[in-house]
Amino acid sequence: MATATTTPKQAAKAAPAALVTESAATLTASARPAYLVASVDESTGEETWSNRFRYLPGHPRQVRFDAKAGQFNINGTVPLGSSISFIPLAWRIFQDDILNMGRKTWAELYFADDKGAVCAVLFHGYSVENLYRLIEPLFYDDLTLADVVVTVTAAKKETTKEGKKATYFIAEFSYTAADPTEAQARKDFARDFELWRAETYTGLADVKLAQGYTVPQPDAPAPRLGQETELKESISQAA
């Protein structure tokens, strides 16, 4: 039996997000996270709820921005084109020495792709400055990146080095209003699950701005594949 101090986020630490399921009868509409979707067990006819997002804690799918080619890809192999759009789950802007690239200013954004897989993408240099230019008007309109659909487009630039022209790409950001239901599903997910990437976490970052980004505490148990979250008890206690 869960104690009165159990929260959805504490329960979520115990299992990858894709494994969270619970009987619909035990969840009231007010307590049910918006990332849960209904389905029917064909063998029993019982309506159940499952997590629409897939996430292995600390290991989101890696979406990369190739600034030389002006293209996005998954893990350097699966092409995504020159533009991607998503509703951010979490983000941070920080300075750190990561990926053997020296100390730089980075922007790291987390989002769910069209298949529900939680992804992370990194930007640095002028691309980070462009992201700030998007965040500023949102802030003064009492919005955050979590309220909008962000479109990231590779923009071609030219420079001259030793009398020779060279081209490169930077990320430019724009946004449109997000469906409130879709935005809420992601906000609930960021509330209940720790969103971070093990390869980019050093514990030494100088964080300039962050929302939804959470690293497990040192004494938190490691997630175990196949273990289900006690979602019913955690939500009923938190409601």
C-alpha positions as a Python dict, from the first residue, in 0.01 Angstrom:
ca = {
    (1, 'M'): (0, 0, 0),
    (2, 'A'): (140, 340, -93),
    (3, 'T'): (199, 596, 179),
    (4, 'A'): (49, 943, 186),
    (5, 'T'): (382, 1086, 66),
    (6, 'T'): (388, 893, -261),
    (7, 'T'): (363, 1112, -571),
    (8, 'P'): (318, 1024, -939),
    (9, 'K'): (677, 1131, -1007),
    (10, 'Q'): (815, 908, -733),
    (11, 'A'): (618, 615, -868),
    (12, 'A'): (725, 687, -1224),
    (13, 'K'): (1093, 650, -1132),
    (14, 'A'): (1035, 279, -1095),
    (15, 'A'): (955, 203, -1460),
    (16, 'P'): (1006, 324, -1817),
    (17, 'A'): (716, 541, -1924),
    (18, 'A'): (587, 300, -2186),
    (19, 'L'): (508, 41, -1919),
    (20, 'V'): (259, 247, -1718),
    (21, 'T'): (-93, 97, -1741),
    (22, 'E'): (-394, 98, -1511),
    (23, 'S'): (-761, 12, -1505),
    (24, 'A'): (-980, 301, -1615),
    (25, 'A'): (-1221, 236, -1330),
    (26, 'T'): (-960, 336, -1073),
    (27, 'L'): (-877, 673, -1230),
    (28, 'T'): (-1103, 975, -1199),
    (29, 'A'): (-1097, 1231, -1477),
    (30, 'S'): (-952, 1495, -1244),
    (31, 'A'): (-665, 1270, -1134),
    (32, 'R'): (-587, 1106, -1467),
    (33, 'P'): (-268, 1237, -1637),
    (34, 'A'): (-339, 1364, -1987),
    (35, 'Y'): (-70, 1139, -2137),
    (36, 'L'): (-277, 826, -2064),
    (37, 'V'): (-490, 687, -2347),
    (38, 'A'): (-774, 434, -2329),
    (39, 'S'): (-768, 88, -2482),
    (40, 'V'): (-965, -235, -2440),
    (41, 'D'): (-819, -570, -2335),
    (42, 'E'): (-956, -806, -2601),
    (43, 'S'): (-933, -1108, -2372),
    (44, 'T'): (-1131, -957, -2083),
    (45, 'G'): (-1318, -665, -2239),
    (46, 'E'): (-1177, -441, -1965),
    (47, 'E'): (-1093, -82, -2050),
    (48, 'T'): (-737, 6, -1953),
    (49, 'W'): (-516, 311, -1977),
    (50, 'S'): (-164, 320, -2120),
    (51, 'N'): (108, 580, -2160),
    (52, 'R'): (116, 731, -2508),
    (53, 'F'): (484, 824, -2475),
    (54, 'R'): (783, 589, -2474),
    (55, 'Y'): (1089, 684, -2270),
    (56, 'L'): (1379, 490, -2123),
    (57, 'P'): (1492, 719, -1838),
    (58, 'G'): (1819, 894, -1914),
    (59, 'H'): (1829, 759, -2268),
    (60, 'P'): (1596, 954, -2498),
    (61, 'R'): (1617, 897, -2872),
    (62, 'Q'): (1897, 1115, -3009),
    (63, 'V'): (1797, 1363, -3279),
    (64, 'R'): (2101, 1539, -3420),
    (65, 'F'): (2138, 1867, -3605),
    (66, 'D'): (2410, 1842, -3870),
    (67, 'A'): (2525, 2203, -3903),
    (68, 'K'): (2744, 2119, -4203),
    (69, 'A'): (2471, 1962, -4412),
    (70, 'G'): (2174, 2154, -4270),
    (71, 'Q'): (1988, 1834, -4192),
    (72, 'F'): (1835, 1663, -3890),
    (73, 'N'): (1874, 1291, -3832),
    (74, 'I'): (1823, 1016, -3574),
    (75, 'N'): (2150, 883, -3434),
    (76, 'G'): (2334, 1007, -3742),
    (77, 'T'): (2166, 754, -3969),
    (78, 'V'): (1793, 815, -4021),
    (79, 'P'): (1730, 1142, -4213),
    (80, 'L'): (1455, 1376, -4094),
    (81, 'G'): (1501, 1661, -4340),
    (82, 'S'): (1595, 2025, -4293),
    (83, 'S'): (1312, 2110, -4053),
    (84, 'I'): (1140, 1950, -3754),
    (85, 'S'): (837, 2056, -3548),
    (86, 'F'): (736, 1955, -3197),
    (87, 'I'): (583, 2066, -2867),
    (88, 'P'): (869, 2071, -2615),
    (89, 'L'): (844, 1848, -2309),
    (90, 'A'): (1144, 2002, -2133),
    (91, 'W'): (1451, 2210, -2207),
    (92, 'R'): (1763, 2367, -2062),
    (93, 'I'): (2015, 2624, -2177),
    (94, 'F'): (2351, 2570, -2012),
    (95, 'Q'): (2729, 2593, -2032),
    (96, 'D'): (2930, 2275, -1996),
    (97, 'D'): (3208, 2062, -2143),
    (98, 'I'): (3019, 1770, -2298),
    (99, 'L'): (3067, 1520, -2582),
    (100, 'N'): (3442, 1599, -2595),
    (101, 'M'): (3368, 1936, -2757),
    (102, 'G'): (3500, 2172, -2490),
    (103, 'R'): (3300, 2414, -2283),
    (104, 'K'): (3022, 2572, -2489),
    (105, 'T'): (2677, 2719, -2446),
    (106, 'W'): (2417, 2458, -2533),
    (107, 'A'): (2042, 2432, -2571),
    (108, 'E'): (1894, 2088, -2508),
    (109, 'L'): (1529, 2027, -2593),
    (110, 'Y'): (1320, 1719, -2520),
    (111, 'F'): (1009, 1627, -2718),
    (112, 'A'): (795, 1335, -2831),
    (113, 'D'): (807, 1243, -3199),
    (114, 'D'): (505, 1138, -3406),
    (115, 'K'): (541, 780, -3278),
    (116, 'G'): (547, 888, -2914),
    (117, 'A'): (920, 828, -2862),
    (118, 'V'): (1081, 1084, -2633),
    (119, 'C'): (1371, 1251, -2812),
    (120, 'A'): (1646, 1499, -2724),
    (121, 'V'): (1818, 1743, -2960),
    (122, 'L'): (2116, 1972, -2893),
    (123, 'F'): (2212, 2310, -3037),
    (124, 'H'): (2504, 2543, -2969),
    (125, 'G'): (2652, 2870, -3091),
    (126, 'Y'): (2430, 3110, -3286),
    (127, 'S'): (2146, 2856, -3277),
    (128, 'V'): (2117, 2908, -2900),
    (129, 'E'): (2094, 3284, -2950),
    (130, 'N'): (1811, 3224, -3197),
    (131, 'L'): (1628, 3012, -2941),
    (132, 'Y'): (1652, 3295, -2689),
    (133, 'R'): (1488, 3522, -2947),
    (134, 'L'): (1193, 3281, -2951),
    (135, 'I'): (1170, 3246, -2573),
    (136, 'E'): (1166, 3621, -2504),
    (137, 'P'): (833, 3713, -2674),
    (138, 'L'): (673, 3401, -2528),
    (139, 'F'): (780, 3506, -2180),
    (140, 'Y'): (620, 3848, -2214),
    (141, 'D'): (300, 3685, -2340),
    (142, 'D'): (297, 3464, -2026),
    (143, 'L'): (377, 3152, -2230),
    (144, 'T'): (662, 2902, -2244),
    (145, 'L'): (793, 2662, -2507),
    (146, 'A'): (561, 2400, -2356),
    (147, 'D'): (258, 2596, -2484),
    (148, 'V'): (353, 2609, -2852),
    (149, 'V'): (457, 2403, -3152),
    (150, 'V'): (820, 2490, -3220),
    (151, 'T'): (952, 2460, -3574),
    (152, 'V'): (1330, 2439, -3614),
    (153, 'T'): (1466, 2507, -3962),
    (154, 'A'): (1823, 2487, -4090),
    (155, 'A'): (1922, 2828, -4231),
    (156, 'K'): (2219, 2852, -4469),
    (157, 'K'): (2494, 3102, -4390),
    (158, 'E'): (2818, 3198, -4560),
    (159, 'T'): (3153, 3300, -4419),
    (160, 'T'): (3495, 3376, -4563),
    (161, 'K'): (3807, 3208, -4430),
    (162, 'E'): (4147, 3290, -4575),
    (163, 'G'): (3983, 3435, -4883),
    (164, 'K'): (3766, 3131, -4942),
    (165, 'K'): (3392, 3118, -4899),
    (166, 'A'): (3246, 2850, -4679),
    (167, 'T'): (2887, 2763, -4599),
    (168, 'Y'): (2731, 2636, -4279),
    (169, 'F'): (2387, 2613, -4122),
    (170, 'I'): (2235, 2744, -3802),
    (171, 'A'): (1900, 2661, -3648),
    (172, 'E'): (1623, 2918, -3670),
    (173, 'F'): (1313, 2887, -3452),
    (174, 'S'): (950, 2985, -3503),
    (175, 'Y'): (627, 2883, -3333),
    (176, 'T'): (253, 2845, -3371),
    (177, 'A'): (-14, 2786, -3109),
    (178, 'A'): (-31, 2428, -2979),
    (179, 'D'): (-346, 2224, -2924),
    (180, 'P'): (-411, 2270, -2548),
    (181, 'T'): (-485, 1900, -2502),
    (182, 'E'): (-157, 1798, -2665),
    (183, 'A'): (34, 2056, -2464),
    (184, 'Q'): (-124, 1939, -2138),
    (185, 'A'): (-31, 1577, -2207),
    (186, 'R'): (333, 1679, -2235),
    (187, 'K'): (320, 1901, -1927),
    (188, 'D'): (178, 1613, -1724),
    (189, 'F'): (446, 1380, -1856),
    (190, 'A'): (726, 1624, -1769),
    (191, 'R'): (576, 1655, -1420),
    (192, 'D'): (567, 1280, -1361),
    (193, 'F'): (891, 1163, -1526),
    (194, 'E'): (1254, 1267, -1495),
    (195, 'L'): (1365, 1396, -1834),
    (196, 'W'): (1742, 1398, -1884),
    (197, 'R'): (2014, 1245, -2099),
    (198, 'A'): (2300, 1053, -1939),
    (199, 'E'): (2553, 1144, -2212),
    (200, 'T'): (2510, 1518, -2157),
    (201, 'Y'): (2485, 1524, -1779),
    (202, 'T'): (2808, 1599, -1590),
    (203, 'G'): (2682, 1759, -1270),
    (204, 'L'): (2901, 2060, -1351),
    (205, 'A'): (2674, 2257, -1585),
    (206, 'D'): (2611, 2627, -1540),
    (207, 'V'): (2237, 2631, -1612),
    (208, 'K'): (2102, 2955, -1756),
    (209, 'L'): (1742, 2848, -1811),
    (210, 'A'): (1553, 2524, -1760),
    (211, 'Q'): (1203, 2383, -1739),
    (212, 'G'): (1093, 2021, -1701),
    (213, 'Y'): (1453, 1897, -1697),
    (214, 'T'): (1506, 1670, -1395),
    (215, 'V'): (1798, 1446, -1303),
    (216, 'P'): (1739, 1157, -1058),
    (217, 'Q'): (1870, 1200, -706),
    (218, 'P'): (2173, 984, -617),
    (219, 'D'): (1965, 756, -393),
    (220, 'A'): (1687, 704, -651),
    (221, 'P'): (1645, 338, -761),
    (222, 'A'): (1750, 257, -1115),
    (223, 'P'): (1460, 177, -1351),
    (224, 'R'): (1407, -192, -1430),
    (225, 'L'): (1256, -300, -1759),
    (226, 'G'): (938, -499, -1709),
    (227, 'Q'): (847, -334, -1379),
    (228, 'E'): (507, -161, -1372),
    (229, 'T'): (428, 157, -1185),
    (230, 'E'): (172, 150, -906),
    (231, 'L'): (-12, 433, -1077),
    (232, 'K'): (-348, 379, -907),
    (233, 'E'): (-215, 430, -556),
    (234, 'S'): (17, 718, -644),
    (235, 'I'): (-251, 916, -823),
    (236, 'S'): (-518, 857, -558),
    (237, 'Q'): (-281, 977, -287),
    (238, 'A'): (-174, 1283, -489),
    (239, 'A'): (-530, 1385, -585),
}
